Amino acid sequence: MYNLLILVGCLLCVTGSPYLRTAILIEKRTDFGQNLFLRGGLDYSRRQGCDNATSLDTNPCAIPIEHTIYLNDVYKAANAWAEGDNFLDWLGAEPGQGNWTNIPASGSPAIWTTNDPRQETFNIFNTYGDHYWLLHVELDCGKTLNGFFEVKGFLDGQWENDINQDKTCSGTEAVQKPFESRNHIAKCGAKNVFHFNDGACEISKFE
C-alpha cells in the first residue's frame, strides 16, 4: 500500500515562502520498537545567541519546520510525536510536543521506510532498501546558512557518533561541503541521504 500524506500548513504554499520541501533519510538498522529521532539546525558555534536557554522562537540556530502527517496506521507514533514539533533543534521534546503512549519525543520523529512497494512502509523517496529513516518536512530555508543546515540521529537516548562528512556528496545537487562539521550537512529543498555513524552522503533534486 502506498503511503498517503498531507502537508500541514497552507501558508507554506504561498509563492515566495522561504519554506521548501526537504527530505532527510538516514540509513540505520534497528530492531522492532526502536524509534530514530533527528536533532539539528545549526551548530551553536555558527551564530551568536544560540544556547539551550534561549527560546526556540528566538534561537537563531533552530530552524522552523512543518511536518508531513501520514495517513497510515503504522506511523501513528510518528504522527503523535510530530504534533507541536515546530523546530529542528538540538534539544529533545519541545514544550507542548505530542507523546505516544506516554512516551515523550526525543527530537523530530523519523519514520522507518523501505523501497519494497508491497510493504506498508514503502516510501517513494526511498530507492535504496530497508532501514532508511525519513524526516519529510517543509523547512524554513531562510533560517539556514546559505541553504545548508546540520542534522544528527538520536536513538535510545544516545547521540549518533560525530562524523566527518565526505568532501563532496554524490547526487544531482551535490556540491563541496560548505563548512566543516561533526554532523551531517544537509541542503534545504533537496533529498538528503546519510548513513548512521558514517560520512557518506547523497544530495539530489526531488524527482
C-alpha positions as CSV (number, residue, x, y, z in Angstrom):
1,M,0.0,0.0,0.0
2,Y,1.3,3.4,-0.9
3,N,1.6,5.9,1.9
4,L,-0.7,8.9,1.6
5,L,0.4,12.1,3.2
6,I,-0.8,15.6,4.0
7,L,1.5,18.6,4.1
8,V,0.5,20.7,7.1
9,G,0.4,24.5,6.9
10,C,-1.2,26.0,3.8
11,L,0.7,29.2,4.4
12,L,3.7,27.4,3.2
13,C,2.2,27.1,-0.2
14,V,2.3,30.9,-0.8
15,T,4.6,31.9,-3.6
16,G,7.8,33.3,-2.3
17,S,7.7,31.4,1.0
18,P,11.1,30.5,2.4
19,Y,9.8,27.1,3.3
20,L,10.8,24.3,0.9
21,R,10.0,20.6,0.9
22,T,13.1,18.8,2.4
23,A,13.7,15.2,3.0
24,I,16.4,13.6,5.2
25,L,17.0,9.9,5.0
26,I,19.4,8.2,7.4
27,E,20.1,4.5,7.0
28,K,20.2,2.8,10.3
29,R,19.4,-0.9,11.0
30,T,17.1,-1.0,14.0
31,D,15.0,-3.6,16.0
32,F,11.3,-3.6,16.2
33,G,10.1,-1.0,18.7
34,Q,13.1,1.3,18.3
35,N,12.5,4.8,17.0
36,L,15.0,7.2,15.4
37,F,14.7,10.9,16.1
38,L,16.6,13.7,14.4
39,R,18.0,16.8,16.0
40,G,19.7,19.6,14.3
41,G,19.6,23.1,12.9
42,L,22.9,25.0,13.1
43,D,25.7,24.3,15.5
44,Y,25.8,26.8,18.3
45,S,29.2,28.0,17.2
46,R,27.9,29.3,13.9
47,R,25.7,32.2,15.2
48,Q,25.6,34.4,18.2
49,G,22.8,34.0,20.6
50,C,22.5,30.2,20.3
51,D,22.2,28.2,23.5
52,N,19.9,25.8,25.3
53,A,18.4,28.5,27.5
54,T,17.2,30.6,24.5
55,S,13.6,30.1,23.5
56,L,13.3,28.2,20.2
57,D,11.3,31.1,18.8
58,T,14.3,33.4,19.1
59,N,17.2,30.9,18.9
60,P,19.0,31.6,15.6
61,C,20.3,28.1,15.4
62,A,16.8,26.4,15.5
63,I,15.1,26.1,12.1
64,P,11.3,26.2,11.8
65,I,9.7,23.1,10.2
66,E,6.2,21.8,9.3
67,H,5.8,18.1,9.4
68,T,4.2,15.7,7.0
69,I,1.3,13.8,8.5
70,Y,0.9,10.2,7.3
71,L,-2.5,8.5,6.7
72,N,-1.1,5.1,7.6
73,D,-1.7,3.4,10.9
74,V,1.9,2.1,11.1
75,Y,3.0,5.7,11.6
76,K,0.7,6.7,14.4
77,A,3.6,7.1,16.9
78,A,5.5,9.5,14.5
79,N,2.3,11.5,13.9
80,A,1.8,11.9,17.6
81,W,5.4,13.0,18.2
82,A,5.1,15.4,15.3
83,E,2.4,17.4,16.9
84,G,3.8,20.5,18.4
85,D,7.3,19.9,16.9
86,N,7.8,23.2,15.3
87,F,11.6,23.4,15.0
88,L,14.6,21.3,14.0
89,D,16.8,21.9,17.1
90,W,19.4,20.2,19.3
91,L,17.1,19.6,22.2
92,G,14.6,16.8,23.0
93,A,10.8,17.3,23.2
94,E,9.6,20.9,22.7
95,P,7.1,22.5,25.1
96,G,3.7,21.1,24.1
97,Q,5.1,18.5,21.7
98,G,3.0,15.4,21.5
99,N,3.8,12.0,23.0
100,W,2.9,8.4,22.2
101,T,1.6,6.1,24.9
102,N,3.1,8.5,27.5
103,I,6.5,8.3,25.8
104,P,7.8,11.7,25.1
105,A,9.6,12.6,21.8
106,S,13.4,12.7,21.7
107,G,13.6,15.2,18.9
108,S,11.9,15.3,15.5
109,P,10.5,11.9,14.7
110,A,11.6,10.0,11.6
111,I,9.7,7.1,10.0
112,W,11.1,3.7,9.1
113,T,10.8,3.1,5.3
114,T,11.6,0.6,2.7
115,N,11.8,0.6,-1.1
116,D,9.6,-2.5,-1.3
117,P,6.2,-1.4,-2.8
118,R,4.5,-4.4,-1.3
119,Q,5.0,-3.1,2.2
120,E,3.0,-0.6,4.2
121,T,6.2,1.3,5.0
122,F,7.1,1.8,1.3
123,N,8.1,5.4,0.5
124,I,8.8,6.9,-2.9
125,F,11.9,8.8,-1.6
126,N,13.5,5.5,-0.6
127,T,15.1,3.9,-3.6
128,Y,17.7,2.1,-1.6
129,G,16.4,-0.6,0.7
130,D,15.1,-1.3,4.2
131,H,16.0,0.6,7.3
132,Y,16.0,4.1,5.8
133,W,14.6,6.5,8.4
134,L,12.9,9.5,6.8
135,L,12.1,13.0,8.1
136,H,10.0,14.8,5.4
137,V,9.2,18.4,6.3
138,E,8.7,21.9,4.9
139,L,11.8,23.7,6.2
140,D,12.5,27.4,6.5
141,C,15.4,27.8,4.2
142,G,15.7,31.4,5.3
143,K,17.0,30.3,8.7
144,T,19.7,28.0,7.2
145,L,23.3,29.0,6.5
146,N,23.3,29.8,2.8
147,G,20.8,26.9,2.2
148,F,22.6,24.3,4.4
149,F,21.9,23.0,7.9
150,E,23.1,20.2,10.2
151,V,21.4,17.1,11.5
152,K,22.3,14.2,13.7
153,G,20.5,11.0,14.7
154,F,19.3,10.2,18.3
155,L,18.4,6.6,19.2
156,D,17.5,5.0,22.5
157,G,18.8,8.0,24.4
158,Q,22.1,8.1,22.6
159,W,23.5,10.5,20.1
160,E,24.9,9.3,16.8
161,N,28.7,9.5,16.8
162,D,30.4,12.6,15.4
163,I,31.2,12.1,11.7
164,N,33.4,13.7,9.1
165,Q,31.1,14.0,6.0
166,D,32.6,13.4,2.6
167,K,34.1,16.5,1.0
168,T,31.6,16.2,-1.9
169,C,28.4,14.2,-1.8
170,S,27.0,12.2,-4.7
171,G,23.7,13.2,-6.3
172,T,22.3,15.8,-8.7
173,E,22.5,18.6,-6.1
174,A,25.9,17.6,-4.8
175,V,28.4,20.4,-4.0
176,Q,31.5,20.6,-2.0
177,K,30.5,20.8,1.7
178,P,30.1,24.4,2.7
179,F,31.8,24.1,6.1
180,E,33.4,21.7,8.5
181,S,31.1,19.9,10.9
182,R,30.9,16.9,13.2
183,N,27.3,16.4,12.0
184,H,25.6,15.5,8.7
185,I,25.3,18.6,6.5
186,A,22.0,18.8,4.5
187,K,20.6,21.1,1.9
188,C,17.3,22.8,2.2
189,G,14.8,22.0,-0.6
190,A,16.5,18.7,-1.5
191,K,16.6,15.0,-0.8
192,N,19.5,14.3,1.6
193,V,20.7,10.7,2.2
194,F,23.0,9.8,5.0
195,H,24.2,6.7,6.9
196,F,24.3,6.5,10.7
197,N,27.8,7.0,12.1
198,D,29.2,7.4,8.6
199,G,30.3,10.3,6.4
200,A,28.9,9.1,3.1
201,C,26.2,11.3,1.6
202,E,23.9,12.0,-1.3
203,I,22.1,15.2,-2.1
204,S,19.6,15.2,-5.0
205,K,16.7,17.1,-6.5
206,F,13.2,15.8,-6.0
207,E,12.1,13.7,-9.0
